[in-house]
Amino acid sequence: MGMGSKLEGPSTPVNRRDPYEVLSVSRDSSDQEIKTAYRKLALKYHPDKNASNPEASELFKEVAYSYSILSDPEKRRQYDSAGFEVPFVSFLCECRALFSLFSIFLFQQDIGGNPYLFAQHAI
């Protein structure tokens, strides 16, 4: 059974499944085993070999996306630790940090640290 979380963006499938399941490899597979499984499936679902089958194109993208995770040691480690949740949590932390920096700059740098003065200057 795969993990079916949603993700926005053009480079990733809409419904993501477990990359190990997509490539039909176990979690303790070697880099070479993952690479071999990827090549086999990429050839099988390649759009040039399946021009009349739009589903094959989607499977090809899913296989490529899964390989992009499992072939990168850091991405694989993150996925093994927390599944697909890591990028989203990381994104939220980055947004929060940027908002904090923006707040510090906006409310303290130019107006002496008093956030209530901002409302007077904004009018």
N, CA, C and O atoms as a printed pandas DataFrame, in Angstrom:
     atom_number atom_name residue_name chain_id  residue_number  x_coord  y_coord  z_coord
0              1         N          MET        A               1    0.842   -1.174    0.000
1              2        CA          MET        A               1    0.000    0.000    0.000
2              3         C          MET        A               1    0.879    1.226    0.000
3              4         O          MET        A               1    1.875    1.278    0.722
4              5         N          GLY        A               2    0.522    2.224   -0.808
5              6        CA          GLY        A               2    1.354    3.405   -0.913
6              7         C          GLY        A               2    0.825    4.552   -0.094
7              8         O          GLY        A               2   -0.303    4.542    0.399
8              9         N          MET        A               3    1.678    5.536    0.031
9             10        CA          MET        A               3    1.284    6.759    0.708
10            11         C          MET        A               3    0.687    7.667   -0.345
11            12         O          MET        A               3    1.368    7.966   -1.326
12            13         N          GLY        A               4   -0.521    8.115   -0.201
13            14        CA          GLY        A               4   -1.189    8.889   -1.223
14            15         C          GLY        A               4   -1.391   10.332   -0.835
15            16         O          GLY        A               4   -2.519   10.822   -0.880
16            17         N          SER        A               5   -0.336   11.032   -0.455
17            18        CA          SER        A               5   -0.492   12.438   -0.086
18            19         C          SER        A               5   -0.435   13.308   -1.333
19            20         O          SER        A               5    0.146   12.926   -2.349
20            21         N          LYS        A               6   -1.046   14.479   -1.238
21            22        CA          LYS        A               6   -1.088   15.417   -2.359
22            23         C          LYS        A               6    0.128   16.322   -2.322
23            24         O          LYS        A               6    0.649   16.622   -1.247
24            25         N          LEU        A               7    0.586   16.761   -3.486
25            26        CA          LEU        A               7    1.694   17.694   -3.595
26            27         C          LEU        A               7    1.449   18.568   -4.792
27            28         O          LEU        A               7    1.058   18.085   -5.854
28            29         N          GLU        A               8    1.674   19.846   -4.630
29            30        CA          GLU        A               8    1.523   20.755   -5.752
30            31         C          GLU        A               8    2.876   20.947   -6.404
31            32         O          GLU        A               8    3.908   20.891   -5.735
32            33         N          GLY        A               9    2.873   21.173   -7.703
33            34        CA          GLY        A               9    4.108   21.438   -8.421
34            35         C          GLY        A               9    4.186   20.602   -9.673
35            36         O          GLY        A               9    3.669   19.486   -9.711
36            37         N          PRO        A              10    4.832   21.132  -10.706
37            38        CA          PRO        A              10    4.883   20.447  -11.985
38            39         C          PRO        A              10    5.835   19.268  -12.037
39            40         O          PRO        A              10    5.671   18.400  -12.894
40            41         N          SER        A              11    6.837   19.199  -11.143
41            42        CA          SER        A              11    7.852   18.166  -11.266
42            43         C          SER        A              11    7.545   16.897  -10.489
43            44         O          SER        A              11    8.308   15.933  -10.559
44            45         N          THR        A              12    6.452   16.880   -9.758
45            46        CA          THR        A              12    6.132   15.709   -8.955
46            47         C          THR        A              12    4.723   15.229   -9.250
47            48         O          THR        A              12    3.860   16.022   -9.626
48            49         N          PRO        A              13    4.486   13.930   -9.081
49            50        CA          PRO        A              13    3.139   13.408   -9.315
50            51         C          PRO        A              13    2.140   14.003   -8.320
51            52         O          PRO        A              13    2.510   14.378   -7.207
52            53         N          VAL        A              14    0.882   14.084   -8.729
53            54        CA          VAL        A              14   -0.153   14.619   -7.857
54            55         C          VAL        A              14   -0.371   13.702   -6.668
55            56         O          VAL        A              14   -0.400   14.164   -5.528
56            57         N          ASN        A              15   -0.522   12.411   -6.919
57            58        CA          ASN        A              15   -0.660   11.426   -5.841
58            59         C          ASN        A              15    0.649   10.663   -5.754
59            60         O          ASN        A              15    1.043    9.976   -6.696
60            61         N          ARG        A              16    1.313   10.788   -4.626
61            62        CA          ARG        A              16    2.607   10.134   -4.478
62            63         C          ARG        A              16    2.455    8.807   -3.758
63            64         O          ARG        A              16    1.738    8.692   -2.764
64            65         N          ARG        A              17    3.140    7.823   -4.280
65            66        CA          ARG        A              17    3.198    6.516   -3.624
66            67         C          ARG        A              17    4.596    6.323   -3.057
67            68         O          ARG        A              17    5.528    7.048   -3.406
68            69         N          ASP        A              18    4.725    5.365   -2.205
69            70        CA          ASP        A              18    6.022    5.017   -1.630
70            71         C          ASP        A              18    7.005    4.724   -2.773
71            72         O          ASP        A              18    6.740    3.848   -3.596
72            73         N          PRO        A              19    8.135    5.444   -2.836
73            74        CA          PRO        A              19    9.092    5.232   -3.925
74            75         C          PRO        A              19    9.636    3.804   -3.984
75            76         O          PRO        A              19    9.946    3.302   -5.065
76            77         N          TYR        A              20    9.750    3.157   -2.834
77            78        CA          TYR        A              20   10.208    1.766   -2.823
78            79         C          TYR        A              20    9.181    0.876   -3.522
79            80         O          TYR        A              20    9.537   -0.050   -4.251
80            81         N          GLU        A              21    7.905    1.170   -3.288
81            82        CA          GLU        A              21    6.834    0.401   -3.928
82            83         C          GLU        A              21    6.824    0.654   -5.436
83            84         O          GLU        A              21    6.679   -0.278   -6.227
84            85         N          VAL        A              22    6.978    1.910   -5.825
85            86        CA          VAL        A              22    6.964    2.259   -7.247
86            87         C          VAL        A              22    8.068    1.522   -7.998
87            88         O          VAL        A              22    7.842    0.997   -9.089
88            89         N          LEU        A              23    9.261    1.485   -7.410
89            90        CA          LEU        A              23   10.394    0.832   -8.077
90            91         C          LEU        A              23   10.476   -0.670   -7.777
91            92         O          LEU        A              23   11.359   -1.358   -8.287
92            93         N          SER        A              24    9.561   -1.171   -6.954
93            94        CA          SER        A              24    9.527   -2.595   -6.581
94            95         C          SER        A              24   10.848   -3.063   -5.975
95            96         O          SER        A              24   11.393   -4.099   -6.352
96            97         N          VAL        A              25   11.347   -2.268   -5.024
97            98        CA          VAL        A              25   12.573   -2.634   -4.313
98            99         C          VAL        A              25   12.297   -2.563   -2.811
99           100         O          VAL        A              25   11.343   -1.921   -2.373
100          101         N          SER        A              26   13.144   -3.229   -2.037
101          102        CA          SER        A              26   12.982   -3.198   -0.582
102          103         C          SER        A              26   13.726   -1.996   -0.003
103          104         O          SER        A              26   14.558   -1.382   -0.672
104          105         N          ARG        A              27   13.415   -1.677    1.235
105          106        CA          ARG        A              27   14.035   -0.525    1.895
106          107         C          ARG        A              27   15.537   -0.702    2.102
107          108         O          ARG        A              27   16.264    0.283    2.233
108          109         N          ASP        A              28   16.001   -1.931    2.131
109          110        CA          ASP        A              28   17.436   -2.156    2.309
110          111         C          ASP        A              28   18.160   -2.427    0.992
111          112         O          ASP        A              28   19.273   -2.953    0.990
112          113         N          SER        A              29   17.530   -2.070   -0.127
113          114        CA          SER        A              29   18.146   -2.260   -1.440
114          115         C          SER        A              29   19.383   -1.381   -1.586
115          116         O          SER        A              29   19.448   -0.268   -1.064
116          117         N          SER        A              30   20.352   -1.914   -2.306
117          118        CA          SER        A              30   21.574   -1.149   -2.569
118          119         C          SER        A              30   21.305   -0.094   -3.647
119          120         O          SER        A              30   20.290   -0.140   -4.342
120          121         N          ASP        A              31   22.224    0.844   -3.768
121          122        CA          ASP        A              31   22.106    1.868   -4.812
122          123         C          ASP        A              31   22.033    1.225   -6.196
123          124         O          ASP        A              31   21.279    1.675   -7.059
124          125         N          GLN        A              32   22.817    0.177   -6.397
125          126        CA          GLN        A              32   22.833   -0.499   -7.701
126          127         C          GLN        A              32   21.499   -1.196   -7.979
127          128         O          GLN        A              32   21.015   -1.170   -9.110
128          129         N          GLU        A              33   20.909   -1.811   -6.971
129          130        CA          GLU        A              33   19.606   -2.462   -7.149
130          131         C          GLU        A              33   18.530   -1.434   -7.490
131          132         O          GLU        A              33   17.663   -1.697   -8.324
132          133         N          ILE        A              34   18.580   -0.289   -6.864
133          134        CA          ILE        A              34   17.615    0.778   -7.141
134          135         C          ILE        A              34   17.804    1.298   -8.565
135          136         O          ILE        A              34   16.833    1.518   -9.287
136          137         N          LYS        A              35   19.040    1.488   -8.954
137          138        CA          LYS        A              35   19.350    1.973  -10.299
138          139         C          LYS        A              35   18.883    0.978  -11.365
139          140         O          LYS        A              35   18.324    1.376  -12.387
140          141         N          THR        A              36   19.111   -0.293  -11.127
141          142        CA          THR        A              36   18.695   -1.334  -12.070
142          143         C          THR        A              36   17.171   -1.365  -12.205
143          144         O          THR        A              36   16.640   -1.459  -13.311
144          145         N          ALA        A              37   16.480   -1.287  -11.077
145          146        CA          ALA        A              37   15.009   -1.291  -11.105
146          147         C          ALA        A              37   14.483   -0.059  -11.839
147          148         O          ALA        A              37   13.530   -0.152  -12.614
148          149         N          TYR        A              38   15.103    1.089  -11.592
149          150        CA          TYR        A              38   14.696    2.322  -12.269
150          151         C          TYR        A              38   14.859    2.196  -13.779
151          152         O          TYR        A              38   13.940    2.515  -14.534
152          153         N          ARG        A              39   16.010    1.739  -14.212
153          154        CA          ARG        A              39   16.267    1.623  -15.665
154          155         C          ARG        A              39   15.272    0.681  -16.337
155          156         O          ARG        A              39   14.784    0.959  -17.432
156          157         N          LYS        A              40   14.981   -0.420  -15.682
157          158        CA          LYS        A              40   14.033   -1.392  -16.237
158          159         C          LYS        A              40   12.647   -0.758  -16.407
159          160         O          LYS        A              40   12.021   -0.889  -17.458
160          161         N          LEU        A              41   12.175   -0.068  -15.351
161          162        CA          LEU        A              41   10.844    0.551  -15.416
162          163         C          LEU        A              41   10.821    1.776  -16.341
163          164         O          LEU        A              41    9.822    2.027  -17.016
164          165         N          ALA        A              42   11.904    2.523  -16.370
165          166        CA          ALA        A              42   11.972    3.691  -17.258
166          167         C          ALA        A              42   11.881    3.253  -18.713
167          168         O          ALA        A              42   11.207    3.903  -19.512
168          169         N          LEU        A              43   12.543    2.172  -19.063
169          170        CA          LEU        A              43   12.443    1.643  -20.427
170          171         C          LEU        A              43   11.034    1.131  -20.723
171          172         O          LEU        A              43   10.501    1.341  -21.812
172          173         N          LYS        A              44   10.448    0.467  -19.750
173          174        CA          LYS        A              44    9.104   -0.095  -19.918
174          175         C          LYS        A              44    8.061    0.991  -20.158
175          176         O          LYS        A              44    7.189    0.836  -21.013
176          177         N          TYR        A              45    8.146    2.097  -19.403
177          178        CA          TYR        A              45    7.106    3.139  -19.468
178          179         C          TYR        A              45    7.511    4.378  -20.261
179          180         O          TYR        A              45    6.780    5.368  -20.272
180          181         N          HIS        A              46    8.649    4.336  -20.915
181          182        CA          HIS        A              46    9.119    5.526  -21.634
182          183         C          HIS        A              46    8.074    6.000  -22.650
183          184         O          HIS        A              46    7.536    5.192  -23.408
184          185         N          PRO        A              47    7.786    7.309  -22.668
185          186        CA          PRO        A              47    6.761    7.842  -23.584
186          187         C          PRO        A              47    7.029    7.537  -25.066
187          188         O          PRO        A              47    6.080    7.374  -25.834
188          189         N          ASP        A              48    8.282    7.457  -25.476
189          190        CA          ASP        A              48    8.589    7.142  -26.873
190          191         C          ASP        A              48    8.184    5.720  -27.253
191          192         O          ASP        A              48    7.857    5.453  -28.409
192          193         N          LYS        A              49    8.207    4.810  -26.284
193          194        CA          LYS        A              49    7.814    3.431  -26.543
194          195         C          LYS        A              49    6.317    3.216  -26.360
195          196         O          LYS        A              49    5.780    2.185  -26.764
196          197         N          ASN        A              50    5.635    4.205  -25.741
197          198        CA          ASN        A              50    4.217    4.076  -25.423
198          199         C          ASN        A              50    3.443    5.320  -25.851
199          200         O          ASN        A              50    2.663    5.869  -25.073
200          201         N          ALA        A              51    3.657    5.757  -27.077
201          202        CA          ALA        A              51    3.061    7.005  -27.554
202          203         C          ALA        A              51    1.532    7.002  -27.457
203          204         O          ALA        A              51    0.926    8.050  -27.234
204          205         N          SER        A              52    0.919    5.856  -27.619
205          206        CA          SER        A              52   -0.547    5.785  -27.609
206          207         C          SER        A              52   -1.127    5.515  -26.210
207          208         O          SER        A              52   -2.338    5.349  -26.058
208          209         N          ASN        A              53   -0.266    5.473  -25.207
209          210        CA          ASN        A              53   -0.722    5.155  -23.855
210          211         C          ASN        A              53   -0.368    6.295  -22.892
211          212         O          ASN        A              53    0.752    6.339  -22.384
212          213         N          PRO        A              54   -1.301    7.215  -22.633
213          214        CA          PRO        A              54   -1.008    8.331  -21.728
214          215         C          PRO        A              54   -0.729    7.887  -20.291
215          216         O          PRO        A              54   -0.021    8.582  -19.562
216          217         N          GLU        A              55   -1.265    6.758  -19.879
217          218        CA          GLU        A              55   -1.011    6.247  -18.536
218          219         C          GLU        A              55    0.462    5.882  -18.355
219          220         O          GLU        A              55    1.020    6.054  -17.271
220          221         N          ALA        A              56    1.084    5.382  -19.413
221          222        CA          ALA        A              56    2.502    5.017  -19.350
222          223         C          ALA        A              56    3.357    6.255  -19.088
223          224         O          ALA        A              56    4.358    6.183  -18.376
224          225         N          SER        A              57    2.966    7.375  -19.659
225          226        CA          SER        A              57    3.701    8.619  -19.440
226          227         C          SER        A              57    3.644    9.030  -17.974
227          228         O          SER        A              57    4.646    9.469  -17.411
228          229         N          GLU        A              58    2.484    8.890  -17.362
229          230        CA          GLU        A              58    2.344    9.221  -15.936
230          231         C          GLU        A              58    3.159    8.250  -15.075
231          232         O          GLU        A              58    3.780    8.660  -14.095
232          233         N          LEU        A              59    3.156    6.983  -15.437
233          234        CA          LEU        A              59    3.949    6.000  -14.695
234          235         C          LEU        A              59    5.444    6.293  -14.838
235          236         O          LEU        A              59    6.210    6.135  -13.887
236          237         N          PHE        A              60    5.845    6.719  -16.027
237          238        CA          PHE        A              60    7.233    7.087  -16.272
238          239         C          PHE        A              60    7.643    8.238  -15.340
239          240         O          PHE        A              60    8.720    8.210  -14.744
240          241         N          LYS        A              61    6.774    9.244  -15.224
241          242        CA          LYS        A              61    7.057   10.378  -14.333
242          243         C          LYS        A              61    7.151    9.920  -12.880
243          244         O          LYS        A              61    8.013   10.381  -12.131
244          245         N          GLU        A              62    6.265    9.017  -12.489
245          246        CA          GLU        A              62    6.271    8.514  -11.121
246          247         C          GLU        A              62    7.551    7.727  -10.829
247          248         O          GLU        A              62    8.125    7.838   -9.746
248          249         N          VAL        A              63    7.988    6.935  -11.805
249          250        CA          VAL        A              63    9.216    6.159  -11.660
250          251         C          VAL        A              63   10.415    7.110  -11.546
251          252         O          VAL        A              63   11.288    6.912  -10.702
252          253         N          ALA        A              64   10.452    8.136  -12.394
253          254        CA          ALA        A              64   11.555    9.099  -12.364
254          255         C          ALA        A              64   11.579    9.863  -11.038
255          256         O          ALA        A              64   12.646   10.090  -10.469
256          257         N          TYR        A              65   10.417   10.253  -10.556
257          258        CA          TYR        A              65   10.331   10.970   -9.284
258          259         C          TYR        A              65   10.799   10.077   -8.129
259          260         O          TYR        A              65   11.538   10.527   -7.253
260          261         N          SER        A              66   10.379    8.843   -8.130
261          262        CA          SER        A              66   10.783    7.898   -7.084
262          263         C          SER        A              66   12.298    7.700   -7.103
263          264         O          SER        A              66   12.946    7.661   -6.057
264          265         N          TYR        A              67   12.844    7.577   -8.301
265          266        CA          TYR        A              67   14.295    7.401   -8.415
266          267         C          TYR        A              67   15.034    8.651   -7.942
267          268         O          TYR        A              67   16.109    8.548   -7.351
268          269         N          SER        A              68   14.466    9.829   -8.198
269          270        CA          SER        A              68   15.126   11.065   -7.764
270          271         C          SER        A              68   15.232   11.120   -6.234
271          272         O          SER        A              68   16.151   11.742   -5.703
272          273         N          ILE        A              69   14.321   10.489   -5.540
273          274        CA          ILE        A              69   14.374   10.437   -4.075
274          275         C          ILE        A              69   15.369    9.373   -3.617
275          276         O          ILE        A              69   16.239    9.640   -2.788
276          277         N          LEU        A              70   15.233    8.176   -4.160
277          278        CA          LEU        A              70   16.043    7.062   -3.666
278          279         C          LEU        A              70   17.490    7.088   -4.138
279          280         O          LEU        A              70   18.339    6.431   -3.536
280          281         N          SER        A              71   17.790    7.825   -5.193
281          282        CA          SER        A              71   19.167    7.882   -5.688
282          283         C          SER        A              71   19.982    8.968   -4.996
283          284         O          SER        A              71   21.208    8.991   -5.111
284          285         N          ASP        A              72   19.314    9.866   -4.279
285          286        CA          ASP        A              72   19.998   10.933   -3.558
286          287         C          ASP        A              72   20.077   10.531   -2.077
287          288         O          ASP        A              72   19.044   10.397   -1.421
288          289         N          PRO        A              73   21.283   10.340   -1.551
289          290        CA          PRO        A              73   21.407    9.856   -0.164
290          291         C          PRO        A              73   20.672   10.718    0.866
291          292         O          PRO        A              73   20.050   10.181    1.782
292          293         N          GLU        A              74   20.734   12.032    0.730
293          294        CA          GLU        A              74   20.071   12.911    1.699
294          295         C          GLU        A              74   18.550   12.813    1.581
295          296         O          GLU        A              74   17.859   12.725    2.596
296          297         N          LYS        A              75   18.020   12.827    0.352
297          298        CA          LYS        A              75   16.567   12.710    0.161
298          299         C          LYS        A              75   16.072   11.350    0.644
299          300         O          LYS        A              75   14.998   11.244    1.236
300          301         N          ARG        A              76   16.857   10.321    0.388
301          302        CA          ARG        A              76   16.462    8.977    0.819
302          303         C          ARG        A              76   16.430    8.901    2.346
303          304         O          ARG        A              76   15.506    8.327    2.924
304          305         N          ARG        A              77   17.435    9.478    2.993
305          306        CA          ARG        A              77   17.479    9.485    4.452
306          307         C          ARG        A              77   16.264   10.229    5.016
307          308         O          ARG        A              77   15.625    9.762    5.959
308          309         N          GLN        A              78   15.950   11.393    4.430
309          310        CA          GLN        A              78   14.791   12.157    4.885
310          311         C          GLN        A              78   13.498   11.369    4.679
311          312         O          GLN        A              78   12.646   11.324    5.567
312          313         N          TYR        A              79   13.356   10.748    3.508
313          314        CA          TYR        A              79   12.148    9.972    3.243
314          315         C          TYR        A              79   12.041    8.796    4.212
315          316         O          TYR        A              79   10.963    8.519    4.738
316          317         N          ASP        A              80   13.158    8.104    4.447
317          318        CA          ASP        A              80   13.145    6.970    5.368
318          319         C          ASP        A              80   12.778    7.405    6.784
319          320         O          ASP        A              80   12.178    6.634    7.532
320          321         N          SER        A              81   13.131    8.620    7.153
321          322        CA          SER        A              81   12.838    9.126    8.499
322          323         C          SER        A              81   11.404    9.582    8.662
323          324         O          SER        A              81   10.768    9.297    9.676
324          325         N          ALA        A              82   10.884   10.299    7.650
325          326        CA          ALA        A              82    9.574   10.926    7.839
326          327         C          ALA        A              82    8.647   10.856    6.639
327          328         O          ALA        A              82    7.619   11.533    6.626
328          329         N          GLY        A              83    8.965   10.085    5.662
329          330        CA          GLY        A              83    8.099   10.003    4.484
330          331         C          GLY        A              83    8.064   11.313    3.718
331          332         O          GLY        A              83    9.069   12.022    3.643
332          333         N          PHE        A              84    6.927   11.633    3.157
333          334        CA          PHE        A              84    6.790   12.837    2.349
334          335         C          PHE        A              84    6.543   14.088    3.182
335          336         O          PHE        A              84    6.417   15.176    2.620
336          337         N          GLU        A              85    6.472   13.967    4.483
337          338        CA          GLU        A              85    6.171   15.121    5.327
338          339         C          GLU        A              85    7.343   16.073    5.466
339          340         O          GLU        A              85    7.122   17.260    5.709
340          341         N          VAL        A              86    8.569   15.617    5.325
341          342        CA          VAL        A              86    9.755   16.446    5.552
342          343         C          VAL        A              86    9.791   17.702    4.688
343          344         O          VAL        A              86    9.988   18.787    5.236
344          345         N          PRO        A              87    9.613   17.619    3.371
345          346        CA          PRO        A              87    9.687   18.853    2.583
346          347         C          PRO        A              87    8.650   19.884    3.011
347          348         O          PRO        A              87    8.946   21.079    3.018
348          349         N          PHE        A              88    7.452   19.457    3.365
349          350        CA          PHE        A              88    6.410   20.398    3.760
350          351         C          PHE        A              88    6.755   21.054    5.088
351          352         O          PHE        A              88    6.598   22.265    5.241
352          353         N          VAL        A              89    7.223   20.268    6.049
353          354        CA          VAL        A              89    7.607   20.822    7.342
354          355         C          VAL        A              89    8.763   21.793    7.161
355          356         O          VAL        A              89    8.777   22.864    7.767
356          357         N          SER        A              90    9.721   21.428    6.337
357          358        CA          SER        A              90   10.858   22.303    6.064
358          359         C          SER        A              90   10.388   23.604    5.431
359          360         O          SER        A              90   10.880   24.678    5.777
360          361         N          PHE        A              91    9.438   23.513    4.507
361          362        CA          PHE        A              91    8.887   24.697    3.857
362          363         C          PHE        A              91    8.210   25.609    4.883
363          364         O          PHE        A              91    8.393   26.826    4.841
364          365         N          LEU        A              92    7.433   25.036    5.798
365          366        CA          LEU        A              92    6.773   25.844    6.828
366          367         C          LEU        A              92    7.785   26.537    7.723
367          368         O          LEU        A              92    7.603   27.701    8.081
368          369         N          CYS        A              93    8.838   25.843    8.084
369          370        CA          CYS        A              93    9.863   26.447    8.933
370          371         C          CYS        A              93   10.542   27.602    8.219
371          372         O          CYS        A              93   10.811   28.638    8.828
372          373         N          GLU        A              94   10.826   27.431    6.916
373          374        CA          GLU        A              94   11.446   28.506    6.151
374          375         C          GLU        A              94   10.522   29.712    6.067
375          376         O          GLU        A              94   10.975   30.849    6.198
376          377         N          CYS        A              95    9.230   29.476    5.849
377          378        CA          CYS        A              95    8.270   30.584    5.778
378          379         C          CYS        A              95    8.196   31.319    7.108
379          380         O          CYS        A              95    8.159   32.548    7.142
380          381         N          ARG        A              96    8.176   30.577    8.187
381          382        CA          ARG        A              96    8.103   31.190    9.512
382          383         C          ARG        A              96    9.352   32.030    9.780
383          384         O          ARG        A              96    9.260   33.130   10.325
384          385         N          ALA        A              97   10.514   31.511    9.396
385          386        CA          ALA        A              97   11.762   32.254    9.586
386          387         C          ALA        A              97   11.771   33.535    8.761
387          388         O          ALA        A              97   12.190   34.585    9.246
388          389         N          LEU        A              98   11.311   33.452    7.523
389          390        CA          LEU        A              98   11.252   34.646    6.675
390          391         C          LEU        A              98   10.280   35.673    7.245
391          392         O          LEU        A              98   10.564   36.870    7.229
392          393         N          PHE        A              99    9.140   35.215    7.746
393          394        CA          PHE        A              99    8.176   36.132    8.341
394          395         C          PHE        A              99    8.781   36.818    9.565
395          396         O          PHE        A              99    8.590   38.016    9.774
396          397         N          SER        A             100    9.517   36.042   10.374
397          398        CA          SER        A             100   10.156   36.619   11.560
398          399         C          SER        A             100   11.165   37.689   11.172
399          400         O          SER        A             100   11.209   38.758   11.781
400          401         N          LEU        A             101   11.968   37.405   10.167
401          402        CA          LEU        A             101   12.942   38.394    9.704
402          403         C          LEU        A             101   12.243   39.633    9.168
403          404         O          LEU        A             101   12.662   40.758    9.443
404          405         N          PHE        A             102   11.182   39.427    8.406
405          406        CA          PHE        A             102   10.421   40.543    7.858
406          407         C          PHE        A             102    9.830   41.384    8.984
407          408         O          PHE        A             102    9.864   42.613    8.924
408          409         N          SER        A             103    9.295   40.737    9.997
409          410        CA          SER        A             103    8.700   41.450   11.130
410          411         C          SER        A             103    9.735   42.280   11.872
411          412         O          SER        A             103    9.486   43.430   12.233
412          413         N          ILE        A             104   10.897   41.682   12.093
413          414        CA          ILE        A             104   11.963   42.407   12.781
414          415         C          ILE        A             104   12.356   43.640   11.980
415          416         O          ILE        A             104   12.502   44.732   12.529
416          417         N          PHE        A             105   12.524   43.455   10.698
417          418        CA          PHE        A             105   12.912   44.570    9.842
418          419         C          PHE        A             105   11.838   45.645    9.814
419          420         O          PHE        A             105   12.137   46.829    9.967
420          421         N          LEU        A             106   10.613   45.246    9.623
421          422        CA          LEU        A             106    9.514   46.190    9.466
422          423         C          LEU        A             106    9.212   46.950   10.754
423          424         O          LEU        A             106    9.035   48.168   10.733
424          425         N          PHE        A             107    9.153   46.234   11.867
425          426        CA          PHE        A             107    8.694   46.854   13.102
426          427         C          PHE        A             107    9.792   47.444   13.979
427          428         O          PHE        A             107    9.497   48.246   14.864
428          429         N          GLN        A             108   11.033   47.074   13.761
429          430        CA          GLN        A             108   12.048   47.548   14.684
430          431         C          GLN        A             108   13.163   48.362   14.050
431          432         O          GLN        A             108   13.670   49.285   14.687
432          433         N          GLN        A             109   13.556   48.065   12.851
433          434        CA          GLN        A             109   14.725   48.709   12.293
434          435         C          GLN        A             109   14.522   50.202   12.056
435          436         O          GLN        A             109   15.332   51.008   12.515
436          437         N          ASP        A             110   13.467   50.585   11.356
437          438        CA          ASP        A             110   13.297   51.978   10.978
438          439         C          ASP        A             110   12.545   52.817   12.002
439          440         O          ASP        A             110   12.613   54.045   11.948
440          441         N          ILE        A             111   11.837   52.198   12.923
441          442        CA          ILE        A             111   11.006   52.997   13.815
442          443         C          ILE        A             111   11.330   52.767   15.280
443          444         O          ILE        A             111   10.468   52.914   16.146
444          445         N          GLY        A             112   12.572   52.408   15.552
445          446        CA          GLY        A             112   13.041   52.337   16.921
446          447         C          GLY        A             112   12.460   51.248   17.789
447          448         O          GLY        A             112   12.501   51.371   19.013
448          449         N          GLY        A             113   11.926   50.197   17.223
449          450        CA          GLY        A             113   11.475   49.056   17.997
450          451         C          GLY        A             113   10.064   49.152   18.523
451          452         O          GLY        A             113    9.635   48.238   19.227
452          453         N          ASN        A             114    9.319   50.189   18.230
453          454        CA          ASN        A             114    7.946   50.317   18.710
454          455         C          ASN        A             114    6.988   49.946   17.591
455          456         O          ASN        A             114    6.795   50.741   16.671
456          457         N          PRO        A             115    6.373   48.748   17.638
457          458        CA          PRO        A             115    5.510   48.315   16.543
458          459         C          PRO        A             115    4.264   49.172   16.378
459          460         O          PRO        A             115    3.657   49.169   15.307
460          461         N          TYR        A             116    3.867   49.908   17.416
461          462        CA          TYR        A             116    2.662   50.736   17.303
462          463         C          TYR        A             116    2.903   51.985   16.459
463          464         O          TYR        A             116    1.957   52.575   15.936
464          465         N          LEU        A             117    4.144   52.380   16.328
465          466        CA          LEU        A             117    4.463   53.544   15.501
466          467         C          LEU        A             117    4.238   53.249   14.021
467          468         O          LEU        A             117    3.992   54.161   13.231
468          469         N          PHE        A             118    4.324   51.955   13.645
469          470        CA          PHE        A             118    4.133   51.597   12.253
470          471         C          PHE        A             118    2.765   52.056   11.759
471          472         O          PHE        A             118    2.650   52.568   10.645
472          473         N          ALA        A             119    1.746   51.881   12.561
473          474        CA          ALA        A             119    0.395   52.275   12.149
474          475         C          ALA        A             119    0.321   53.772   11.880
475          476         O          ALA        A             119   -0.385   54.192   10.964
476          477         N          GLN        A             120    1.029   54.584   12.654
477          478        CA          GLN        A             120    1.030   56.030   12.435
478          479         C          GLN        A             120    1.750   56.392   11.151
479          480         O          GLN        A             120    1.327   57.301   10.437
480          481         N          HIS        A             121    2.846   55.682   10.846
481          482        CA          HIS        A             121    3.607   55.958    9.629
482          483         C          HIS        A             121    2.903   55.456    8.378
483          484         O          HIS        A             121    3.091   56.002    7.291
484          485         N          ALA        A             122    2.106   54.431    8.532
485          486        CA          ALA        A             122    1.427   53.834    7.380
486          487         C          ALA        A             122    0.254   54.669    6.899
487          488         O          ALA        A             122   -0.169   54.517    5.753
488          489         N          ILE        A             123   -0.275   55.529    7.719
489          490        CA          ILE        A             123   -1.470   56.313    7.366
490          491         C          ILE        A             123   -1.135   57.424    6.439
491          492         O          ILE        A             123   -2.018   58.182    6.040
